[in-house]
Amino acid sequence: MKYRLATKEDFRQMALIHQQAFRGFFLASLGTGFLRAYYKAILNCQISIAVCVVDDSGVIQGFASGSIRAANYHRNLFKKNMLPFLFAVLWSALRNPAVLFRLAKNLEKVPSKADDRNYAELLSMAILPHLKGSGAGKALLDMFEQEVIKNGGKKVALTTDYENNDRVIAFYQKCGYEIFYDFTTYPNRHMYKMVKTL
């Protein structure tokens, strides 16, 4: 296995891995078209960080992606890529109209008053199932954090599920992340915001 920075051409493989790693989660339910638009936008954004693990053939087996600065990241990403996102969301809504309502509700979420969003943010980390327990996730997280440091960042935040997620929470805590606060997204999904000082 090899680790490298993701390139602009990696968005298709990242979308497929996201679909496999997060079956049943909201973003995955929006479909591969939306995920391709999302990861393409991330890889084309100057304040994004994306790293990946590849097999000997160069096929991506996992990745970690996020932003150097969390504040307004998604808002600016969607503004700059409005048409691709609009087409992808409309296509998803044709198959499932409830998608529009849930998307609007999740865009309404407000961070804690103590959260100034002055940190880098890990937005997505996914590996294929056969790599679980291999150390690939830890290596991707370490590489992501090193890229944050290279870009002048001093803190990294992430969001993860509060309930039925003990293994993942313990993994992040072992890696130095601490619970910052908890919050609820639509429809009653309880989440943790976790932060690490680098």
C-alpha positions in Angstrom: 0.0 0.0 0.0 1.2 3.5 -0.8 0.0 6.9 0.4 -0.2 10.1 -1.6 -2.0 13.4 -2.1 -5.2 13.0 -4.1 -5.2 14.4 -7.6 -8.0 16.2 -9.5 -8.7 12.9 -11.4 -9.4 10.9 -8.3 -12.9 12.1 -7.7 -14.6 9.1 -9.4 -12.8 6.6 -7.2 -13.4 8.6 -4.1 -17.1 8.7 -4.8 -17.3 4.9 -5.3 -15.4 4.3 -2.0 -17.7 6.8 -0.2 -20.7 4.8 -1.5 -19.2 1.5 -0.2 -18.0 2.8 3.1 -21.1 4.9 4.1 -24.0 2.8 2.8 -27.3 4.1 4.4 -25.8 7.5 5.2 -27.4 10.7 3.8 -24.7 11.8 1.4 -24.4 8.3 0.0 -28.2 8.3 -0.5 -27.8 11.3 -2.9 -26.2 8.9 -5.4 -22.9 8.6 -7.2 -23.6 11.6 -9.4 -23.8 13.9 -6.3 -20.7 12.3 -4.7 -18.7 12.8 -7.9 -19.7 16.5 -8.1 -18.8 16.8 -4.4 -15.4 15.3 -4.5 -14.6 17.0 -7.8 -15.4 20.3 -6.2 -13.2 19.4 -3.2 -10.3 18.4 -5.4 -10.5 21.6 -7.3 -10.7 23.9 -4.3 -7.5 25.6 -3.2 -8.1 25.3 0.5 -8.9 21.6 0.4 -6.7 18.7 1.6 -7.2 15.2 0.2 -4.9 12.2 0.7 -5.4 8.6 -0.3 -4.1 5.1 0.0 -3.6 3.1 -3.2 -2.8 -0.5 -4.0 0.1 -1.7 -6.1 -1.9 -1.0 -9.3 -2.6 2.6 -8.2 -6.3 2.0 -7.5 -7.5 4.1 -4.5 -8.5 1.9 -1.5 -9.3 4.8 0.9 -9.0 8.5 1.4 -9.3 11.4 3.8 -10.5 14.9 2.7 -11.3 18.2 4.2 -10.5 21.8 4.4 -7.7 24.0 5.6 -10.3 26.5 7.0 -13.7 25.3 8.1 -15.5 28.6 8.2 -17.8 29.0 5.2 -16.0 26.1 3.4 -19.1 24.3 2.2 -21.0 27.5 1.4 -18.2 28.7 -0.9 -17.8 25.2 -2.4 -21.5 25.1 -3.3 -21.4 28.7 -4.7 -18.5 28.0 -7.0 -19.9 24.7 -8.2 -23.6 25.6 -8.2 -24.6 24.0 -11.6 -23.0 20.6 -11.0 -24.5 20.4 -7.5 -27.9 21.6 -8.7 -28.1 19.0 -11.5 -26.9 16.2 -9.1 -29.4 17.2 -6.4 -32.3 17.4 -8.9 -31.4 14.0 -10.3 -31.5 12.6 -6.7 -34.8 14.4 -6.0 -36.4 12.8 -9.0 -35.7 9.4 -7.5 -36.5 10.5 -3.9 -38.2 14.0 -3.4 -37.6 13.9 0.3 -33.9 14.5 -0.4 -34.6 18.2 -1.0 -36.3 18.7 2.4 -33.5 16.8 4.3 -30.8 18.7 2.4 -32.4 22.0 3.3 -32.8 21.0 7.0 -29.1 19.9 7.2 -28.0 23.2 5.7 -29.8 25.0 8.5 -27.6 23.5 11.2 -25.9 26.1 13.4 -22.6 25.4 15.3 -22.3 25.9 19.0 -21.8 29.6 20.1 -18.4 28.6 21.4 -17.4 27.3 17.9 -15.7 30.0 15.8 -14.8 27.4 13.1 -11.2 28.7 13.1 -9.7 25.3 12.4 -9.0 22.8 9.6 -11.7 20.2 9.3 -11.7 16.5 8.3 -14.9 16.1 6.4 -14.7 12.6 5.1 -12.5 9.6 5.7 -13.3 6.2 4.2 -11.5 3.0 3.5 -12.7 -0.1 1.7 -14.0 -2.8 4.1 -11.0 -5.2 3.6 -8.6 -2.5 5.0 -10.4 -2.1 8.4 -7.9 -2.9 11.2 -4.9 -2.6 8.8 -3.7 0.8 10.1 -4.7 2.5 6.8 -7.2 4.8 8.6 -4.6 5.9 11.1 -2.0 6.5 8.4 -4.5 8.6 6.3 -5.4 10.7 9.4 -1.7 11.3 10.2 -1.0 12.3 6.6 -4.1 14.6 6.6 -2.9 16.3 9.8 0.6 16.7 8.4 -0.9 18.5 5.4 -2.8 20.8 7.8 0.5 21.6 9.6 2.2 22.3 6.3 -0.6 24.8 5.5 -0.2 26.6 8.8 -3.1 24.9 10.7 -2.9 24.4 14.4 -6.2 22.6 15.0 -8.3 19.9 13.2 -12.0 19.2 13.9 -14.3 16.5 12.7 -17.8 15.4 13.2 -18.9 11.8 14.0 -22.0 10.0 15.2 -22.8 10.1 18.9 -24.8 6.9 19.1 -23.7 3.3 18.3 -20.3 4.6 17.3 -18.1 3.6 20.3 -15.3 2.1 18.1 -14.9 5.1 15.9 -15.1 7.6 18.8 -12.4 5.6 20.7 -10.3 5.6 17.5 -10.4 9.4 17.3 -9.8 9.8 21.0 -6.7 7.5 20.8 -5.5 9.7 18.0 -5.7 12.8 20.2 -9.2 14.2 19.4 -11.3 15.5 22.3 -15.1 16.0 22.4 -15.8 19.7 21.8 -19.6 19.6 21.9 -22.5 17.5 20.8 -25.4 18.6 18.6 -28.4 17.2 16.6 -29.0 17.3 12.9 -32.2 16.5 11.1 -33.9 14.0 11.6 -32.7 13.6 15.3 -29.2 12.4 14.4 -27.0 13.0 17.5 -23.4 14.0 16.6 -20.1 14.9 18.3 -17.8 17.7 17.1 -14.3 16.6 18.1 -11.1 18.7 18.0 -7.4 18.1 18.1 -4.6 20.7 18.7 -1.7 19.8 16.5 
